[in-house]
Amino acid sequence: MRILRDALRKATHIAALTAILSAASAVALPYAAGAPVPAALLSSQVVTATAVCGDASILNGPATPPAGAITVPAGDNSSFNFHQAGKTFWFAAGVHRLGTGIYSQIIPANNSVFIGAPGAVLDGQHTNLYAFTGQATGVTVEYLTIQNFGGAGANNNEGVVNHDAGHGWTIQYNTVQGNAGAGVFVGSSNTLKYNCLSSNGQYGFSAYEPDGVSNIVIDHNEISYNNTYRWETANPDCGCTGGGKFWATNKATITSNWFHHNHEGPGLWADTNNNDFDIENNVFSDEENSGIIYETSYNALIKNNTFLRNANMAGPANPDFPTSAIYLSESGGDARVPARYQTITITGNTFTDNWSGVVIWENADRFCNSPANTSSGDCTLVNPTMVNLSTCVAGTINKAPYYSDCRWKSQNIQVTGNTFSLNPSSIGSSCTPDNGCGWQGVLSGLVQTFV
């Protein structure tokens, strides 16, 4: 992301970047331009984003076991038989422990349901690595507080709930906090809704499967204060931090969530060959980095979201690049990749006091098999019968169609009908154009390396 400021200012090579930017909007601001944003307005915008954490009306489960449920008493549950297909387990109020081994965990069977009573806590004692694992399908986990799984620095790029990305899981009305790694792993056909995902060591949630994830819903969650281990500090440039991370996910609907105060990384990061994202009616506030990063990915609608005070920590620390509320990196629309949308459209969003607004960047050196491609081992999603890791090599990559189709592109992007408001004094003396503050940008680098 870091490039020389002078080179950035002089950048004129915008090949393959077709974007329409409209910094002005027909939507009127509800306060005077240039004036401080009223605190009441900011508060009301955040409240509409669903504050889940600590809300008993959302998070409290049934006080008595549902009909036919198996009661799990508080205390040591290490000898309990949780592997029963189609059964419902009701966890009584109190602290539940799974044993003293690092692999003491719950391995569900298909279509099993795990429900917590008010005050039911599943505690990993900073010893057990994972809470729910295995490949069972159709599992439901709800109304539990799941905490303290893994120790500091453990579970990097792993998940505590649904560790093996089982399919068809519904994870709802839980508090998942204080765990190492990602609080939740999201697999294909998973629904994650009305959860408090807070203060986990790496991510609130992460979506990953070796063959890709598909058809997921992330709705009405509060995702905050994650990456407590600060992995970017421990492992610089790992690209492994933030509120939620997606990898090779096809068709995701992300609605009405509140992402805030996540450390180092963005609130939401779609990284490498994601496609068909619908990101609507969310609030991204006070993220140390960007609200959204959409990287080497395709086809998305980013609509009616609110961005408040994002990147005001990462921005001043990186004056060589305008760290923005929304950052598109080598991402664009392509009709050859099937999706609900054939463009990336950013519309109807409200941006208030972010370090910068929308920045679109293409590194022309970033192509399949390029030394500059940090997602090594991955190739683009277009023209797969011809374009792959075997053909995007020296001797062919400088010919059609490889020269074009081996490259991730920032193209077919529309940024229109948004409202941008920035009061530099709300950010501080470092907020100057020379430092990358207050930018909207379409930027590209020149080709410098080749395989």
Number of C-alpha atoms within 10 A of each C-alpha: 11 11 12 10 16 10 11 16 10 9 14 13 14 16 15 16 21 16 17 14 18 15 16 13 16 10 13 10 13 9 11 10 13 11 12 16 19 10 9 9 12 13 10 10 16 20 13 14 22 19 19 24 21 11 12 13 9 17 24 21 22 14 14 15 19 13 7 10 16 15 15 21 16 16 16 14 19 16 8 11 11 21 14 15 16 14 18 22 21 27 30 23 19 15 18 21 19 24 18 15 12 16 14 19 24 20 18 26 19 22 17 21 23 21 27 29 22 20 19 23 24 24 20 28 18 18 18 22 26 28 28 22 20 16 16 21 20 20 25 20 21 23 28 28 23 24 24 23 32 23 18 16 15 17 21 16 16 24 31 30 25 30 22 19 29 24 22 21 26 20 24 23 28 27 24 29 23 29 38 32 34 35 36 27 29 34 25 23 20 28 20 23 22 25 29 28 30 28 27 30 31 37 38 37 30 28 24 23 19 8 8 16 24 23 17 24 20 21 22 24 28 25 31 28 25 35 29 23 21 20 23 18 10 10 10 10 11 11 15 21 31 39 34 29 28 23 21 22 27 22 23 23 17 22 22 22 27 26 31 28 24 34 29 25 31 30 35 29 24 25 21 23 23 26 31 26 26 21 22 21 22 26 28 29 27 24 32 23 28 35 31 28 23 26 24 28 31 34 26 27 20 21 20 20 23 23 28 25 25 32 30 26 19 21 25 22 13 15 21 19 21 30 32 30 31 27 24 23 23 25 32 31 25 23 14 10 17 14 18 15 19 21 21 28 22 22 20 21 23 21 23 22 26 34 31 30 29 25 21 23 21 28 21 22 19 23 29 28 25 20 14 16 18 14 17 13 11 16 25 22 20 18 14 12 6 14 22 21 16 11 15 24 17 11 9 14 22 15 11 10 13 19 14 16 22 29 27 30 29 32 22 21 24 19 18 18 20 21 21 24 22 22 17 18 13 14 18 11 9 18 21 16 12 16 20 22 27 24 21 19 16 20 21 22 19 14 11 9 11 15 15
